[in-house]
Amino acid sequence: MDEYKEDIKRDIVAAEDRGESISAMEPVVLPSDSRHRQVISDLAIDLASASAGFRRSLPPGTITPLADLVRSMNCYYSNLIEGHATHPVDIERALAGEYSADPKKRELQYEAKAHITVQRWIDDGHLRGRATTTEGVCELHLRFSELLPDELLVVSDPMTGKTVKVVPGELRRDDVQVGRHVAVSPGAVPRFLVRFEQVYTPLGRSEAILATAAAHHRLLWIHPFVDGNGRVARLMSHAVLLETLDTGAVWSVARGLARNVKEYKQHLMNCDNTRRNDLDGRGGRSEEALAEFTAFFLRTCLDQVRFMEDLVQPDRLRDRILIWANEEVRSGALPLQSGQILEAVLFRGELPRSDVAPLIGVTDRHARRVVSALLDRGVLASSGPRDPLSITFPAALAPRWMTGLFPDPPQEPSMPASTPLSAKTLRHELARVFELKDTLSTPAHPDAYFQDFEKSLQENNQKLAAFRKLDAVLSALDGDDWTVLKAEAARRLVRPSNQTGRGWQALFDVVSEARGYAYLCQLGCTNIHFIPRDDGPTPDIEATTEGRRVLCEVKTINISDDEAGRRRRVYSGTPVASRTPTDLGAAYLSKLSKILTHAVRQLDAADPSRAARRIIFVVLNFDDWVGDYYPAYFREIDAHLLTQPVEGAELVFCLPNNLFGRTFEMRSATVVDDPGNTTQRL
């Protein structure tokens, strides 16, 4: 870095040095006999312990992507301290080369991109061991400033109105005043930087932690550059903490400073003050003010470590990511099994692409489609088409995945409340549902389905959402198969008795076959069709995947008789007290085994050699419609099937009533949400 040394020599010649005493900057560190030393030392120990513990707690695969997100966060809050609000979403767009058409906003994006670039350079270790050297400080300023547009390299002196050009990496040549603080003469800046380097660079790890705040203020007090001193000081402090605490760059003090910006700036101004009295240290500056700022700085660091530790606590982070993924799956934005892949990558760190298909129980081609969707969504990353997958933490998803990290992006203007959909619109939107409705010869029959259908959809958004899911499932069927299933369903649109408590169950069982059909579509199967019903046992659906025959038998396990009766009484307006069972019990598991055994026999009838890919698709309707006990239910089923396995078929359990969109893992089977949540209309 000889060019920096030459720059400094030229600055000494060009700028006036009025001979200020170096002692004016003292104390540069808190003396070992300072009465404030014990409190500060305790805080430093707590910070070192908390920072190390936090990093150790992180799954290996989260450190790098978390550091990337924290880099954007650090940039956002550092900009905020400067009075520039550039949201991390806009920062990410700038990093991708997408700049705003608004000139002011575009300038701030360039500024943010410069900060990110320099901090990444720091995080990669290029400033290690020289963050507090004159060379290192000047290089920080150079690397940041040279990336800025010309418009941001011109500053105006508020006192004189004089316009000054910022030269990247060059020490100032003029006097400067910041608030009440008059900085040292420009010619004296190199002398003070020499003292700065002599004190802070040789410090050991413990002393460097204690002195980070002091170095932060003293660099600002010297004010070595025309502009950009605050940002350089914060980047320098980041580099010091990165090295002394081995933070992994997974937390940043900038957020805490910005959230307490008034207190932060007041402490800095207090540290500018001269010694108050004979009890306030022995240097030119106030020791007490420096101790107070150091305590504030270390407490702020400690607070940010604890905040991040709570935010990315593995189980909580996993839950937030899976809730988001399930919502995306239900809306059709992501395919089924997306959550399983994200969870695996989160805890493994990296996931070889070859592991994806067996992980989620699909074909290689279908696994590639799921991975592609996640890559396109920006939640997975990979160095190349054959390289392992790793998780990312996009800034746009931080409000969902890492609540409180930074504010939500500005909201678009709210739209006026929508009016109920017209009957014509409903018919267009739910085309296949209305086709089925139109098969009713006597729609006014009191036991007919679709009573007051249009009106109920207009008044009940939940019902409309449910029928949108149903229509999505039905729309997965091609013309001929829709004709077959519609004929089967039409025979069940008038229930034989309204006293059974299960009047529409036969209709819903037919719909379950459509769910199985839609599931095969999502697996990437082709030539899907219903198998004609003969006198003997046969599976329900046949298909092909990658040249291999696929057979699927669809089964439905319904609510219990007690629950059916309870719901019938509730619907009639009779108050009913009940207790949802917390376990399924031996009778339920025995029934499940019998159903699965029968399904295997049906598959064997069409495939005695067991050469095809065979799937038993079971639609589960539990008594607990809210889902409080679903985790316990699936653990119970899993334990049962592991001791009494079903041979000769893959097991897929489908939850049509997964109210909160949770995901469930089993060793013996795959659990999927309703395909209507993800099936897209062609």
N, C-alpha and C positions, 0 to 999 in steps of 0.2 A: 504493500500500500504506500509506496514511496510518493505517489502523486499527492496524497493527502498531506504528507510532511512538507512537500514543496508549497502546497496551497497555504499551509499555516505560516510558513516563512514569509510568503508574499503578504499575508494579512498583517503580520507584525510590522512589516515595513510601511504598509499603506495606512494602518489605523493607529490612532493616538492611544498611548498607554499613559494614563495619568498617575500611575504608581500606587494604586490601591494596595493595601497590605493584604497578604493571603489570610492573615488572621481574621479578616472581616468575615470569612466563610465559616470559621470555627464556631461550634464543634462540628466536625464532619461525621463523627460517630459519637455515640453516647459513651462517656468514660466508664471504665470498669467499676469506679467507685461512686458512680452516679446513684442518687437515691431512687431513681426511676428504673434502674437496671433490672431489679428482680422481677418486677411486673412484666417488663418487656421480654425478658428471657423466658418466663413461663409461657407467654403467648407464642413465642417462636417455637418452643418445644411442642406445644399443643398443635400448632400449624403443621410442623414437620410430621408429627404422628398422624394427624387427620389426613394430610395429603397422601402420605404413603399408604395408609389403610384404604383410602378411596380407590387409588389406582389398583391396588391388589384385588379389590372386590369386583373389578370389571371383568366380564368375560373377554378373552383375548381379542375376539373379533370386533369388539366395540371401540377399542382405544383409538384406532386410526380414523374411523368415520366420525367418532365423537370429537376428536381433535379438529377435524375439518369443520364441523358445525360450530364448535366453540370459536374457531378462527373468525367465522362470520359474525358470531355474537360479539366477540371482542372488538371487531371493526365497527359494528353497529353502535356499541356503547361508547367507543372512543370518539366516533364521529359525533355522537350525541353530546358529549362533553364539549366538543368544539362548536356546538350549535347547529350541526348538520344532521338532519334525520334522513338516513338512507336505510330503508328496511332490508333485512337479510334476503328477502325474496328478490328485491331489486339488485342486491349484491350478487346473488347467484346468477341472475340474468346477465349481469355485466361480465361475470366470469365465463359465461357461455357465449359472449360476444353479442348479446341482445341489449341494445342501448335505447333509452327513452328518446322520443322525438322532442321532448321538452329540453331545451338547452341547459337550463339550470339543473334539472334532474340528471341529465346526462353527465354534466361535470361532476356531480356528486358520486355518480356511479364510477367514473374514472378514479376519483379519490379513493373510493372504497376498494376498487380492484387493486390499486397501488398498495394499500394497507395489507390486503390479503396476501399479495405477492411477497411483500417484505416479511410478513409474519411467517409465511410458509418457509421462507429462506432461513429464518431464525429457528423454526421448529425442526428443520432438517440438520441443525447443528453447526451452521456456518458462522455463527457469532460466538461459539463456545470459547470461554476463556478470555474474551476481549470485549465484553459488552460495556464495560466501564472505562475502556481505553479511549483516548482521543481519536485514534484511528477508527475504532468501532463505532463511536458516536457519530462521527462524520460520515461513515459509510451508511449508517442507518438513514441519515438525512438525504444522502445522495440517492440511494436506491429508491426511497419513497418519492422524492421530489422529481426525479427524472421521468417518472411514469405519469406525472400530472400534465393536464393540458396547460397551454400557456396562460389561459385566463385565470388559473389558480396559482400562478407563480408571480402574481403582481399583488402587492399589499400597499395599503395606504396608512400612513402615520396619522392616528386620530388627533394628535396634538398639533401637528404642523400641516397636515394635508399632503405631505410629500409622498409621492408614489415611488416605491422601491421594488426593483426586480429581485426575485429570489433565485439565487444561483445554487443548484443542487450540490450539497456537500461543502459549501463555502461558509466560513465563519463570517459573522456580520462585520461591517466596516463602519457602522454608525452607532451613535448612542441610542438607547431605547429605554422607554419607561412603560411599565405594565402596572396599571392602577397606581398605587402609591410607591411601588418599588422602582427605583432607578437602578438599572443593572450596571455592572462594572463597565468601565470604558472598553471600547472594542479592541484596543491594542492589548488590554490586560487579559482578554478572554483566553488566549493560549496559555498564559501563566497559570490561571486558575484551573484550566483543564489538566495541566500537568499535575497539579496538586490533587485534583479529583482522581486521576488515574493512580497516582502514588498511594492514595489511601484505600480506594475501593477494590482495585484489581487484585492485590495480593491476599485479600481476606480469605480465611478458611470458610468452610461451609456454614458453620453455626454463626460466625460473625457476619457473614455476607447476608444471611437471612435477617439478622437484627438491623443491618445497615441499609437494606433495600429502600426503605422509606426515606432515609436520610439522603441517599444518593439521588432518589427521585426528586426531592425538593432542591437539593443543591445544584443539580443540573439546570433546573428551571430558574434558579436564582442567578446563575451565571448567564443564562439566556444566550447561548452561543450563536444562534442563527437568527436571521431576520424574521423568519416565520417557521412554524412547524415544531417548536420546542416541546410543546405539550405532548404531541404525538410521539416524538422521538423519546421523551422521558418514559412514556407508558410502554413503548416497545422495548426500551432498555430494561425496564423493571420486569416485563414479561420474560425477557431473555435470562435475567438473573434468577428469577424464581424457577424457570424451566430447568436451569442447570443445578441450582442449589437444592431444590426440593424434588428434582426428577419428576416433575408433574405429568409428563407425557402430553402436556398442552391440553389436558381435558378439563381444566377450569381456568378462569380468568378473573383477575381483580377488577378489570375495567367495568364489568357489570355492577359491582358493588360501589365503585366510585361514582358511576353515572347515576345510580339510584339514590346516592347521598351527595349529589354534586355540590349543593350549597355548603355542607359541612366540609367536604373535600377542599373546596376553594378557600373556605375560611381558615382551615388548618394551614394551607399553603401561605396565605397572607400572614398568619400569625408567625410562621417560621421565618418570614422576611424580617420580622422585628428584631431590633437590637436587644441585648441582654437587659432584663428588667431591673435587676439589682445584684448585689454581691452574692446572693444565694442562687442566682440563676446561671450557674456555670462559670467558665473562665474564658470563653471565646467572645467573638464579636456578636454572634447571634444568640437568641434565647434557647438555652438548653431545655427548659421546661416545655416550650412550644414544640421543639423537635421531638421530645419524648411523647407528648400528647399526639402528635401526628403519627409517630411510629406505632403507638398503641392503636390508633384509629385504623391505620393501614393494615396492621396484622390482624386485627379483629375483622376487618372487611374481607381479607383473604380467607380467614377461618370460616366466616359466614358463607362465602361463595363455595368453599369446599363442601360444607355441610349441605348447602342447597343442591349442588350437583349430585352429591351422594344420594340424597333422598330422591332426586328427580330420576336418576337412572338406576335405582335399586332394581336388580335384574328381574325379579318377579313382577314388579309394578310396570317396568318398561315393557316386558313381554305382554302383559295384559293390555296396555294401551295400544301396542302395535297390533295385537290380534283383534281388538275391538274395531280398530280402523280397517283392518284387512277384511273382516267379516262384513262391514258396512259396504266396502267397495265391491265385495263379491255379490252381496244382495242387490246392489244397484246395477250390476252388470259390468262394472269398470274393470274388474279383475276376475279371472277364472277360479273355479273351485280349487281347493288345495293350496291357494296362495299363502294362506296363513301358516300352513305346515312348513312350507319352505322357508318363510321368513323366520319362524321360530327356530328351525334347525340351524340356519345360518347365524342367527343371533348368538346362540350358545356354543356352536362349534367354531365360530370364527371364520372358517372357509368351508364351502361345500363343493366337492368335485361334481361336475355336471353329471357324471355317470351315476352318482348316488341319488339323483332327483327322482327318477322313475320308480325305483324300488321303494323309496321313502314314501311316496304318495300313492303307490299302487296303480300306476298307469303305464301306458306304452311310452317308449322313448320319444316318439313323435309328439304325443300329447304333452309329455314333460317339457319338451322344447318350446311348445306354445305357451305353457304357463310361465316358464323362465323368461321368454321373450316379453311377455306382458309386464312382468315385474321389472325387467330391465328398462322397458319403455317408460314405465311409471317413475323410474328414477329411484327406486327403493333397493335395488340390487346393483352391484357393479361387478365388472370382470375386465381383466386386462386384455383378453382376447376371446375369440369364439370357442376355444377349447380350454380356457383357463378356469380355475375355480371361481365360485360366486362368493361375494362378500356383501354385507349389508351396508347401506348408506343411510344418513340421517338428513334428508332434504330440509332446507330451511322452510319451505312451504308447508311441510307437515309438522314442524316444531310445535305449533299451537295444539296439535292432537297428541303427538308422541312425547313431547317434553314441555308440558304446560308451564308457562311462567318464565321460560328462558328469555323470551323477548315478546313484545306485544304482538297481537294479531296484525296481519296486513290491513291497511285501510279498507273498510267495507264499501262495496259498491252501493249506490243509492238503492234503497229498498223499493221493491215493486209493490204496487197496490194489491190488496187482497184479491185473490182470484174468485170469479163467480162460479157456481156449480156448472159442471159439464152438461151440455144439452144431451137429450136422448140420442140425437143423431151422432154426436161426438162419441158418446159411450159405445154406440153400436160400431162405430169405425174403430175405436181403440180396442174393444174387446170382441173382435170379429168372430172368433171361433166360439167364444162363450155364447154369443147371441145366435150363432148357427145352431148350437145345441138347444138353446131356449126355443128356437123356432120350430123344433121337431115336436113340441108339445101340441097335441091335437086339442086338448081342453085346458088351456093355461089358467082358466078361472077355477079349476077344480080345487077344492079346499086342501087336498093332500098333494097338490102339484108343487114341484120345486119352482123357484123363480117368482114367488109371490111378491108383488109390488117391487119388482127388481130395480127398475130405473130409479125410482124415487129413493129406495134405500141406498143405492150407490151415491146419489147426489147428497144425501144427508150424512153418510157414514164413510169417512175417509179410510178408516181401517178396513172396512169391507171392500171398498174400491181397490185398496192396495192388495188385498188377498186375491181378488179376482184378476187383477193385473198379473199376479204371479201365476195363477191358474192358466190364464190365456197364453202366457209365455211358454208354459209347459206344453199346452195343446198345439201351439204354433210350431213346435219342434217336429211334429209329425208331418210326413209328406202327404200328398193328396189321398192316395189309396189307403194308407194306414189311418188317416184321420176319418175316412169314411167308415172303416171297420170299427174303430173305437167309438165314433159318434153313434153308430147303430147300437152298440152294446150299452152305452150310457143312456140313450134315449129310452130304452126299455125300463130304466130305473128312475125316471123323472117323476113318477107318481108312487109314493111309498104305499105299501100294502096296508099299513096300520100306523096311526099316530100314537099308539100306546106302547110301542116296543122300546122306545128310548134310543133306538139305533135306526130310525126310519130311513136315513140317507146313507147308511154305511155302505150298502151295496154299490151306490153311485160313486162314493168316494174310493171304493176298492178298484173300480174301473180307472179312475183318475190316477191311482197309484201305478197302474201299468204305463200310463203316459209319462209318469215321472221316471220310471225305469228306462223308457225309450229315450227321454231327454238326457238321461245320464250317459247312455251309450253315445249319443251325439257329442256330448262334452268330452268323452274319451277319444273322440276322433274316429269312431267306427263309421263304416259305410255300408250300403245295401241293408239298412235296418228295416225290418218288417215284422209284423205280428205273425206268429205261427198259427195256421188254422186249427181250430179246436176239433179234436177227434174224440172218439169214445174213450181211448186210452190216455194215460198221463203224457203230457208234453210240456216243455217250457213255454213261456209266453212270447219271447222275442228272439229273433235270430239276426246276426249281423256279421260283418267281416272287418278285421283290422290287420293291416299289413299282410294280407294274404291268408290270414288264419281265421277260421270260423269262430264266432262268438255266440254263446247261448246264454240267455238271461231269464231266470225265473223270478217273478215279482211276488212278494208276499206282503201282507199287511197284518200287523198285530194291533188290535184295537184296544180302546179303553175297557176297563172292567165293567161287568154288569152293574156293580154298585155305583160306579162313576156315571155310567150311562143313565141310570135311574135318577141320580142326583141332578144331573144336568137337565133332564127332562122336567123335573119338578121346579128347578130354578127358572127355566124358560117359561113355565106356566105361571110364574109369579109367587110360588110357594117358598118361603124362607127355609133353608136347609142348613143344618150344622154338619160339618164333615171334617175329617182329618185326612190329609193326603199322606199316604204311606211313605215312610222314609226309605224303605227298601222294597224290592220287587217280590222276594220270597221264592220258596222252592216251587210252588205251583206255576208261577210265571216262567221260571227257568225251564221247568219240565215241558211246558207248552212250547216254549221257544225251540227246544231241542227236537220235539216232534215235528214242528213246522219245517225246520231246516232239513231234517232227515227226509221228509216227504219231498222237499224241493230237490234234494240230490237224486231221489228216485226219478223225478220228472226229467231232470237233466240226463240221467243215465238212459232213459227211454229213447232220447234223440241222439245220444252220443255214448253208446255202450263201451267204446274203446277209450273214452275220456281224452280224446285228442284235441278237442276244442278248448278254447278259453271259456270257462264256465263261471257265471256270476249269479249269486243269489242276492237280489236287491230287496231289502226288507224295510218297509215303511213302518216306523214306530210311532204310535200315538199313546203317550203315557197319560196316566191319570193327572199327573202334575203338569198342567198346561202352562204354568208360569215358568217352570224349569228350575226351581230351587234345588231339586234333588237329582237333576240329570247327571252331575258328576258321579254321585254315589251309584246311580243306576248303571252307568256304563262300566264303572269299576266292578260291579257285581256281575254283569254280563260277561265282562272280559275274564274274570276269574273262573267263571263257570265254563266258558268255551276253551280256556287253556287246559282245564282238567278233562273236559269232554269235547275235544275238537271235532269240527266238521271237516271231513276229508272229501276231496273231489270238487271243490268250488271255492271261489273267492267270496268273502262275505262283505257286503256293503250295507250299512244301516243309514237310512235316510230319516231326517227329522223335519217333517213339514211344519211343526209348531215350535220353532226355536226362537222364542220371543225376543231374546237379547242377542241373537246371532253369535253365541259362544261356539268355540271349537272344542272337540273332544278327541282324545287319543286313545286308541286301543291297540294291543299287540295282536289280537286275534282277528281284527276286522278293521275296515275303514268306515269312518263316520262322516257323512256329507250333509250339507244343508239342502233345502228344497231346491232342485234344479231350476225352479221358476225364478229364483233370485238371480240367476246368472245367464239363463238362456236368452239369447238375442234373436229378435225377429230377423228373418232373412229378407 
